[in-house]
């Protein structure tokens, strides 16, 4: 894998596009850093792809360092720390899962969300000069459609963009209204 900043954007991102590269990078024997912004990290996907690549799943998983961010401020701090320590880290690559998930929070003012994303992008670009960096984003929920501009801002700053279209074979999930009966 080459150094640079790659973006995968879609409502559903197959594990082959995120967890297989993590397994491949872990096969180098160096650490792979995963920043999880939407609680989507699944170690069993890495183990499965490591086996498919003829790698020892335990050794591959031992190389993966996961940091979960529950707020946009935590996410920005994690990426900032990695950027500031990039020269001293023995690393094969970085994967940011659900980078915008915490920035879709409506409690974060729009100007603040933009400022934080610009800061994160600057640090990711520093890291992408040293390692391959893969970023995944999902579209915002219907309640946060005013945050679509964050995806556009990110798309303008990356080296490679891949937009994943929804699978037409499966209908979109729909919220089913809850109806309670009184038992009569």
N, C-alpha and C positions, 0 to 999 in steps of 0.2 A: 504494500500500500504506500502511496506517495503522500508526502506532507501536503497540507492544504486543509481548507475548511469546506466540508461537504454538508449539505442540508437535505434531509428527507422530510417531506411534508405530506401528510395524509391522515385521514380519520383512522385508518387501520394500516399499520406498518408491519409487514411480515417479519418474523424473527430472523429469517435468512439475511435481511438487510441490516439488522442491528446486532443480533447476538452472534451470528456466524463471524462477522468481522472481529468481534471481541475475542472469540475463541481463536481466530487466526493470529491476532496480535499477541494474545497470551502465549501462543505456541513459540514465540520468539524467546521466551524465558525472561522477558522484562515485564515490569508492571504495566497494567492497563488501568487507567483511571476512568471511572464511570461516575458522572454526576447525574443523579436521578431527581428530576424536577416534577415528575407526575406519578411517582410510586409505581413505575412499570418495570423495574428490574426483576428479572426472573433467572435465577442461577441454573435451574434445570435446562433452560434453553441453551445456555453456554455448554453445559455438560453434554447435551445431545449433539450439538454441533462439533464439539471437540472430538467425540467418538467418531463422528462422520469423517472428520479430518485426520483420523488415526492418531490423535493426541490423547494423552492420559488426562481424563476429565478432572481428576483431583489436582494435578499439577497446573492445568489451565486455570481452574478456579482459584488456586492459591495466588495466582498473579493478578487477580482482579481486585481492585480497591474501590469500594463503593462509598459515595457520600450522598446522603439524601438531603434534599432541601425542601423544607416545608413552607418557607416564605421566599419571596423574591429577594429579600435582603440576605438571607442565608445563601441562596444560589449565587448572588453576586460576590459574596465573600469567599465562597469555595473556589470559584473560577479565578478570582483575584489572587488568592493564595497560591493556587497552582501556577499561575502566570509568574508570580514573583519568585517562585522556587524552581522554575523550569530548568535552569542551568544545572541544578544539583540533582535533579531527579533522573533516575534511570527508567525511562518510560518508552513503551512501544506505541502508545496512542491514547487518545481521549475520546470518550463517547458521552455526549450529553443527551439524556433521554428526557423528552418533554420539556425542553428548555423554556418554553413560554408558559407552561402550565401555571406557575406561581404568579406570573405577570398578568394573567387574565383576571386576577382577583379584583373585583370592583371596589374593594376598600383601599386599593392603591390608586392614587390620583393619576390620571392620564399622563400629565407631564413627568411625574415621578417614574412611571413605568417606562416611558421613552428614555429618560435619562439613564435608568438602570440598565436597560437593554443596550444602549450605546456603550456604556461602560463594560458590560459583559462581552460585547462584540469586540471591543478593542483588546481585551485580554485573550479572547479566543484566537484572534489574529496573531498575537504574539506566540501562542502555543502552536498554532497551525504552521508557523515558520519552522518549528522544531520537530513536530510529530503530525501524523494524520489525525484530524479532528472530525468526528461525525456528530452532527446535531440532528435530533428528530423534533418535529413539532406537529401537533394536532391542531385542527381548526378550533377556534373558541366555541363554547356552547352557545345556544341561541340567546341566552341572557347576556353574553359578553361579545356580541357581534361588533360592538364599537371598538374592539381590540384587534380587528383584522389588520390594522395599520402596522402592528408589531411584526406580523409575518412579512409584510412588504418591506419594512425596514431591514429585517434580517436577510431577506432574499437579495437585497441590493449589495450586501457586504460579503457574501460567501463566494467561494471559487466555483462550486458546482451545486446545482439545484436539481432535485428529482422530486416531481410532484406525483404522488400516487393517487390514481383515480379510484373511486369506490368500486367495489366488486358488484357489478350489476346483477349477479346471480342471487345475491342476498339482499333482501329489502332492508332499508334503514330501520334501526331499532326505534320503536315508538314507546313513549311513556303511556302505560295503561292506567286509566283513572281508577283509583281505589274506591270501591263502593262497599260500605259496611251495611250489613242488614241487622236488624234488631232481633232476628231469630223468630219472627212471627210468621 
